[in-house]
Amino acid sequence: YKKLRSKYKRRSIVDSFMNQHGFKNHTVFGIHIRAGNGEGWDFQMKGRGIHYNPSLWVSSLLKSLLASFPPDKFTNPPMIFLATDDASYRQRIKDGLRELGMDWPVVTMDQKFRGEGKGVLLDTRGSNEELESWHSMFQDMALLSHSNILISTMWSSFSQSLPLSLVLGANRNQQ
């Protein structure tokens, strides 16, 4: 991903986002939630997604996060970068943090989402809209790779490929 990031033609957008939100001044928790946004077919047939109340799921996630990474142990203040295919999760995470008495910033990269429950990918093969959707996904992936701590769903191509790319892309002297 390091090499992909350096060659990405919209790298300046990613760098600008990180500077704007102070990635270097925070302990960044990158959270990748692949919820499906009502996507059918393959997503449902494989049992992917969140299968119970999303707000309870987020609450459980945040409680586990706080138990594993107590905020007072960090030199830099914590921040959450959220990459998701369902825009409703940003508010759910903000609400969940507020319920736990945490005032952490939650940032997301602006992108176009389909309407609630209408799946993830646009059915506009070859269009500029489809290309923009792909760029949004890649920008999220690049930003997640800059996180200090990554929390990700197991059914994501990003989650499955990141460990392999880190090993294959590592400097031989660092292995």
Buried (B, 14 or more C-beta within 10 A) or exposed (E): BBEBBEEBEEBEBBBEBBEEBBBEEBBBBBBBBBBBBBBEEEBEEEEBBBEEEBBEBBBEBBEEBBEEBEEEEEEEEBBBBBBBBBBBBBEBBBBBBEEBEBEBBBBBBEBEBBEEEEBBBBEEEEEEEBEBBEBBBBBBBBBBBBBBBBBBBEBBEBBEEBEEBEEEEEEEEEE
